Amino acid sequence: MKKRIMVVDDAKFIRVILTDILEEAGYEVVGEAENGVVALEKYPKLKPDLMLLDIIMPEMEGNVVLGKLMKDYPDAKVLIISAVGQRFLVEKALKSGAAGYIVKPIDPANVLAQVEKIIGPAIDEE
């Protein structure tokens, strides 16, 4: 079984970059969202193994999404995406239940290292 990932970022090009990195590594990107409201609507339908979640977005910030997600789905696994200089927001997210974070600009090796640390390799040998 391929591990299933959802990518949430208001920047389309970031979603495309992350999807390419993840799919090349063998993960399945089951959905995308351009903001937190859409992410929370899609999450229960998609049931991803991991959500990559941008911290600064219009309509609903990543930390608000994370709080609601952890309240409704305490087993959810979330990897925060932040820009340099958002340390306070990242620390808040980690305290709220995020499993880790990656920093923009996106470094493919770091993305894959963090994802594998949280949910393991792309494919479970079952």
SULUR-V270656 format. One line per field, one symbol per residue. ss: DSSP state (H for helix, E for strand, - for the rest). A space follows every 50 residues. Layout:
ss = ???
//
This chain:
ss = -E-EEEEE---HHHHHHHHHHHHH---EEEEEE--HHHHHHHHHHH---E EEEE-------HHHHHHHHHHH-----EEEEEE---HHHHHHHHH----E EEEE---HHHHHHHHHHHH---E---
//
